[in-house]
Amino acid sequence: MSAVLKGLSLCQYLEYKTKTGQRHEYSRGEVFAMVGSTPRHSLIATNFLGEARQRLLTKPCNAYNSDLRIKVNVSGLYTYPDASNVYGELQLDPDVPNTVLNPTVLVEVLSDSTAKYDRGEKAASYRTIPF
């Protein structure tokens, strides 16, 4: 994946995101566009969410769709996984509203254009999130 913008501070990223009204990932000063998905991609994510929601009904855990922004503290990545689960209370980033710090499960539906990034750098970043 190549960045659409480089050299932005976190504040500039948030301003850009607000201005465009679109979801973008942010990592180390670089902004990445979140491309639209295919019907198959959407179906896979929706099926996961449906199953997760059913299995979590009696647990203190919730399933979230791709609208939930996650921050990975160690890498500074702000991202929108295709689905996520959070066990217990949400821990929110005090600096960035509505950004969750404590996901338990993160799901990325792979596509040809993002598979290398999702399996590589992004997966490595996700693995730094404490349980």
C-alpha positions in Angstrom: 0.0 0.0 0.0 1.3 3.4 -0.8 0.6 6.5 1.3 -1.7 9.2 -0.1 -0.1 11.8 2.2 3.2 11.8 4.1 4.7 13.9 6.8 1.5 14.6 8.7 1.2 15.0 12.4 -1.6 13.2 14.3 -3.5 16.5 14.5 -3.1 17.1 10.8 -4.3 13.5 10.1 -7.4 14.0 12.2 -8.2 17.3 10.5 -7.7 15.7 7.1 -10.0 12.8 8.1 -12.7 15.2 9.3 -12.4 17.4 6.2 -12.7 14.5 3.8 -15.3 12.5 5.8 -13.5 9.3 4.7 -11.7 6.6 6.7 -7.9 6.7 6.4 -5.3 4.7 8.3 -2.5 6.7 9.9 1.0 5.4 10.7 4.2 7.3 11.5 3.1 10.4 9.6 1.7 8.6 6.6 -2.0 8.5 5.6 -3.4 5.5 3.7 -6.7 5.5 1.9 -9.2 2.8 2.9 -10.3 1.4 -0.4 -13.8 0.2 -1.0 -14.5 -3.4 -0.7 -16.0 -6.0 -3.0 -19.3 -7.7 -2.3 -17.4 -10.9 -1.3 -15.2 -9.0 1.1 -18.2 -7.4 2.7 -20.0 -10.7 3.0 -17.1 -12.4 4.7 -16.8 -9.6 7.3 -20.5 -9.6 7.8 -20.6 -13.3 8.3 -17.8 -13.1 10.9 -19.6 -10.3 12.8 -22.9 -12.3 12.8 -21.2 -15.4 14.2 -19.2 -13.4 16.7 -22.2 -11.5 18.0 -24.2 -14.7 18.5 -21.4 -16.4 20.4 -20.7 -13.3 22.6 -24.3 -12.6 23.7 -23.7 -14.1 27.1 -20.2 -12.8 27.6 -18.9 -9.3 28.5 -17.6 -8.9 25.0 -18.8 -7.0 22.0 -18.3 -7.3 18.2 -17.7 -4.2 16.1 -17.7 -3.5 12.4 -15.2 -1.6 10.4 -16.4 1.8 11.6 -14.5 1.4 14.9 -11.1 3.0 14.9 -8.3 1.1 16.8 -5.0 2.6 17.9 -2.0 0.3 18.4 0.0 2.1 21.1 3.4 0.6 20.3 3.4 1.4 16.6 1.1 4.4 16.7 -1.1 2.9 14.0 -4.6 4.2 13.8 -6.6 1.7 11.7 -10.1 0.4 10.9 -10.1 -3.4 10.9 -12.9 -5.2 9.0 -14.1 -6.5 12.4 -13.0 -6.5 16.0 -14.0 -7.8 19.4 -13.5 -6.1 22.7 -13.6 -7.9 26.0 -14.9 -5.9 28.9 -15.1 -2.1 29.0 -13.8 0.0 26.1 -10.5 1.8 26.8 -10.6 4.9 24.8 -7.6 7.0 23.6 -7.7 10.2 25.7 -6.2 12.2 22.8 -8.4 10.9 19.9 -12.1 10.6 20.6 -13.8 7.3 19.8 -10.6 5.4 19.3 -10.3 2.1 21.1 -7.1 0.9 22.7 -8.0 -2.6 23.9 -9.3 -4.9 21.1 -9.2 -8.6 21.9 -9.7 -9.9 18.3 -8.9 -8.1 15.1 -10.1 -9.3 11.7 -8.8 -8.3 8.3 -10.4 -9.8 5.2 -7.6 -10.0 2.7 -7.7 -8.6 -0.8 -5.1 -8.8 -3.5 -4.2 -5.1 -3.0 -3.7 -5.2 0.7 -2.7 -8.8 1.6 1.0 -8.2 1.7 0.6 -5.2 4.1 -2.1 -6.9 6.2 -0.1 -10.1 6.6 3.2 -8.2 7.2 3.5 -4.8 8.8 -0.1 -4.5 10.0 -0.1 -8.0 11.5 3.2 -7.3 13.3 1.7 -4.1 14.7 -1.4 -5.9 15.9 0.7 -8.5 17.7 2.1 -5.8 20.0 -1.3 -5.1 21.5 -1.3 -6.5 25.1 -4.0 -8.9 26.2 
